[in-house]
Amino acid sequence: MKKLGLIALSLLTTATIYAQEITSYDAYQIKNNVYIEILDIKRVEKYGWDNLEIEYTLNNASEYDLQKVDFLIHLLDKNQEEIGTMELYTFDVPKKSNKTYKNIEVLSPFVNEKFDHYIVETKKLDVITDPKASVVSISSTQDISLK
């Protein structure tokens, strides 16, 4: 029974090492090579309501395909005060890509707000590390205080 436990532990350790194929430096490089440029945020009427439409370019200059990109857009007024935050997701982003996306923020509480600036914060990247679709998550450690 003891040998069986040791075998199971060694297999689990091997699987963990195999699943974590990227180093801390690799994660840093991936985060620096994935960036989002907001092209337009506008009020649109869709589905019978006024909503916000966000058009953005997501550039993945890394060597990895991304399963999911989770990011925040902090809306600011002319005095740099935060109006609110929207959370957006993009799925299946290929490596070395530069693609434009549109997202509708349905029933956004910020649709009638006047904002002059915004800050984009990458919250989490799910990186596909091998052809078998093993995924490693890279979470942001940014601490943004908008007071």
Beta strands, then each sheet from edge to edge (+ up, - down):
strand 1: 34-46
strand 2: 49-60
strand 3: 65-76
strand 4: 82-93
strand 5: 97-105
strand 6: 117-128
strand 7: 135-139
sheet 1: 1+ 2- 5+
sheet 2: 4+ 3- 6+ 7-
end
